[in-house]
Amino acid sequence: MRAVLIDVGDTLVHLDHPWEEVFQTNLQALHNYLSLLGVSVDAEKFTERFVRIFNDASYRADLFKIEIPMEQIISKALRKSGLQPLGVDLPTNAMIEFYRHEVEAWQLYPDTVETLSQLSKDGYAMGVISNAKSDWAVHAILRRRRLDRFFKTVVTSAALKIRKPRPEIFMRALGDLDVSPSDAVFIGDSIHADVGGAKHVGMYSIHVLRKPIESTSLSRPDATVTSLCETPTILAEWDNGSRKS
């Protein structure tokens, strides 16, 4: 085993408030930013339109395993509101303002840093694969929590515009680390996206029980843990030839 790839949200970090509350704060920040720029929008109507476009993007993302980045969602919401973006950078800057509070809201699990430190000491090449509507936000969360120092590559669905469990997103990260699937393990909290996607390309998988299992996927992880701290021992056992088939 040469490489460890890992999920971010609900694997390494968790929100300190319910997602619905964080999302509403994000929306208010977006509206405040547009107002400061002099973009006149009716807050209630814009919010309704934005949420409709956001939900449609999320539905299509889940159905087709594609990603529609937040910049595109904001641009569409502005167009549908009859507003012209003030320069080509507005959607990107607005996206940053939208996610700024959320970046602060993601908190470390108690076992995250200890585990990543041990895996790094054990010599594994490490990378991230994350389903997210913002590549900027994922990188910002990792920097904010000082996790970026552990990873040689960070691959997001927003950057590639495809989502786990699509094989291409796993193969991009494996290519970045120059390892074959059979020499790598993926660690994540989702049976469908993380375990299923990893198994499909020939990687090993470890399922972290951070929340109730969300699907009846037939994919079965090679190991299941309740704490990330268990993973270095499992990998060491596998490298010593005791991996179960």
Buried (B, 14 or more C-beta within 10 A) or exposed (E): BBBBBBBBBBBBBBBEBEEEEBBBBBBBBBBEBBEEBEBEBEEEEBBEBBBEBBEEBBEEBEEEBBBBBBBBBBBBBBEEBEBEBBEEEBBBBBBBBBBBBBBBBBBBBEBBBBBBEBBBEEEBBBBBBBBBBBBBBBBBBBEBBEBBEBBEBBBBBBBBBBBBBBBEBBBBBBEBBEBBBEBBBBBBBBBBBBBBBBBBBBBBBBBBEBEEEEEEBEBEBBBBBEBBBBBBEBBEEBEEEEBEE
